[in-house]
Amino acid sequence: MERPVSPPSLTALERLVQERPLPRHVGIIMDGNGRWAEMRGLPREEGHREGSNSVREVTRCARRVGVEALTLYAFSSQNWARPAEEVAALMDLLREYLESEREEILENGIRLNAIGEVDKLPRFVKEPLDRLRADSAHNTGMVLTLALSYGGREELVQAARRVAEAASKGELTPSHLDPKTFESFLWTHDLPPVDLVVRTSGEQRISNFLLWQLAYAELCFSDVLWPDFRTEAFLRCLAQYQQRERRFGLTSAQLKREDSQRAKA
């Protein structure tokens, strides 16, 4: 009788992921904090607090395996409409995170970035955010981007406004506007293309996250609630990505020919 094959250990899984092509840029929609807390009879704020531990662990794992850029959907433009006490708790947690992770971010050469309408953040959050962004600006390791007061539609609207302003000043000819030029007006203009977007908690929608950047990204939907989403769950999403064929509008046969030509070159 054959013995069942046991799943690989966490160390072996991480090694396997490192041996295969990694996504350069991973975005994560961190969903399920409130449900995690409610299932345990806890205030929603406790789910957000536990979720901050997942942020730390996933960020460390991403840096360790070699992901170039990690973008976390931390607070959406629409989240301002949540109950005032929950918004206040989220802002407090964000400030705590920026202060507690400052040393580790700097020591590990991580560059902290932020996208969104960050001027809407309260001063007690924006000031430590701005300081850490400035102090880590020259770091050359992984780029950790926090999407704060962020919305994909809002990003596209601000980009369209900037394009219109440039055109009105004669700095841009409308007929010369192409996708590459338009991307230069986006908040993510200095980041690699998004290869993989993960959403936790079992929901299968993108919730106004990186709408332009998702054009050719692979999507991975995990049933794990964000506070429970740790190293193993993240590695399994990376492994799932590595098993997919990314065609960018081409056929499999075309890709194989291109691979063959590159191998001969």
N, C-alpha and C positions, 0 to 999 in steps of 0.2 A: 504494500500500500504506500502510495506516494505521500510524503509529508507536505502540508500546505506551505507555500512560499511566504515567509514572513516579510513584512514591509521593511524597507531599508532604515537603518538607524538615522537619527538626525544628522550626525556627523557625515555619514555616507551620502545622505541626500544632499547636503550642502556641497560636498565634494563633487557629486555628480552634476549639480547645477553649474558649478564653477567651470567644469570641463566643456560645457556647451555654450554656444553664442547667447549672450545675455541681452535683454532689452536695454538700450542705452538710457531710456527715460521711462520711468514708471509713475503713473498717477494712481492715487487711491482715494475712493469715496468711502470715508470712514463712517459706516452706518450701523446703527443698532445699539448705541449707548443707552438710550432711553428704555428700550425694550429689555435690555439686559438687567437694568435696575428694577423695572416694574416686575419682572419675573421673580425677583428676589425680595419683593416688598420693600424696596429701598427708594429714596428720592431719586429723580432722574439725574440730579447733579452727581450722585455717586457713580452712575454709569459713565459719565464724562470723565470723572477722576480716574476710574479704572482704565478707561480708554486711553488716557495719557500714558499709562504704562505700556500699552501696545505700541504707541507712537515711538517710545524709546527703543523697544526691542526690535521693531521692524526697521527703524532707521539704522540701528547698529548692524543688523543682518544685511541690509542693502549695501551699506558701505563695505562690509567685510567681503561680500561675494564679488563686488566690483561694479555695481550699478552706478552709472555716471550722474544721474539726476533722479531725484525722488520728489514728487509733488503731492502734498497732502491737502485734501479738501477739508479745511479745519472749520470754516465758518462762512456760510453763503450769504449773498445779498438778501435772500429771503429770510434768513435766520433771525434778522433783527425783529421780525414780527412775532417771535416766540414770547412766552411770558417773561416779564421783566426780570423776575428772580432767576430764571434759567439763563438769560442772557448775561446777567451780572455774574453768575457763577462761572459761566464759560470764559468771560473776560478775566476773572480772577485766576482761573486755571491756566489760561494762556500766559499771563504775567508770570505765574509760578514756573511754568515750563521754560520760558525765556531766561529766567534767572537761574534755575537749577541746572539747565543744560548748557549754559554759556561756556563753562570751563571745558566740558567734553567736546563741544562743537569746535572750539578753538584748538584744543590739543590734537584733535584728529584731522585737522586741515579741511574741515567742512565749510563750505560757503553757504551762509544762510541768505535766502532770498524770500521775497514776499510779492504776491500779485493780488490785485483787487483794489477796491476803493479804500486803501489803508488809512487815508486821512479821516475816515469816519470812526476809526477806533478811538477809544478814550485815551487820554494822555498817559495814564499809568501803564497802558499796554504799548502805545506807540513809541514812547521814549526808550524803553529797553529793547524794543524791536529794532528801532533805528540804530541804536548803539551797536547791537550785535551784528546787524547787517554791515555797518561801516567797519567794525573791527575784524570781520571775517571776509571782507571784500576781496582780499588778495590771496585767499586760500585756494589751493588748486585741487583739492580732493572732491568728493561728491558734493553736488549742489542740492541742498535741502530747501525746497520751496514750500512756504505755507500760503495756501489760498485763503485769504482773509477778507471778509466782506466782498467775496468774489461771486461773479455770475458770468457764464459764458456769453449770454446775450448782452449783458452790460459791457463786457470786454469788446464785443464786436461794435457796439454803438460808439464807445469812446474811440475805437480805431477809425470808424467811419468819419467821426467828427474831425479827427486829426488829419485824415486824408483830405477832407474838404477844406480845412484851414490851409494845408500845404498847397492845394490847388489854387485857392483864392489868392495866395501870396506869390503865385508863379513858381513855386518850388517843385511842383509836380505837374506833369502833363497828364490829364486823365487817360488819354489813349495809351500811355506808357504804363499804366497801372496793371500789374500782373500779380499772381499769388505770392511770389517771393517778396515783392515790394510791399504788398498789403501786410504780410507777416511781420515786417519790420515795425509796424505800428501797434502790434499786439503786446500785451504785458509779458508774454513768454518769448519775446524776440531773441533773447540771448541764450535760450535753452535748446538742447537737442530735440529733434522730433519725438513726439510721444509714441512709444512702441506698444505699451501695454497699460490698460486701465483696469484696475481691480475694484469691484464693489462688494462690500461685505453685507451680511445679514439676510441674504436670500432675495433681496429686491433686485429687479432686472430693468433698471432705467438709469439714465445718466444724469438726471437732475441738474441740468444747466451747467455741467462741468466741462470745460475745455472743448466747446462745440466745434471750433475750427480745427483744433489740434487732433480731434478724434477721427478725422477723415479716413485714415488708414491704420488706426491703432487696433490692436487685438483687445478683445474684451474678455474679462474673466469674472464670473459671478460666483461668490462663495457664500454658502449658507451660514458660515460662522459669524456670530455677532462680533462687532469690532473689539469689545473688551476681551474677548477670548481669542482674537486673531493675533497669533504670536509667530515665532520663527518658523515653525513647521508649516503652518497654513500659508505663510508668505512664500516659502520655498516651493510648495506644491503649485502655487500659481505661476511661479517662474518656470517650473518644470513643464507645466501645461503649455505655456507660451512656447517653450523650446520644441514642442512636438508639432507645432503648427507650421504650415507652409504659407509664407507671406508672398502674395503674387502681385500686388499693386496694379491690378488690372490686366496682367499678363496671364498666359496659360502655364500649366505645369511644364509642358514640353518646352516652351520658350525659356523658362527659368533653368531647366536642365541644360539647354544649349548654352546659355550664358555661363553657367557654372563650369561647363566643359571647356569653353573658350578661355575662361579665367585660369583654369587649371593648366592649360597648355601654354599660356602666356609667360 
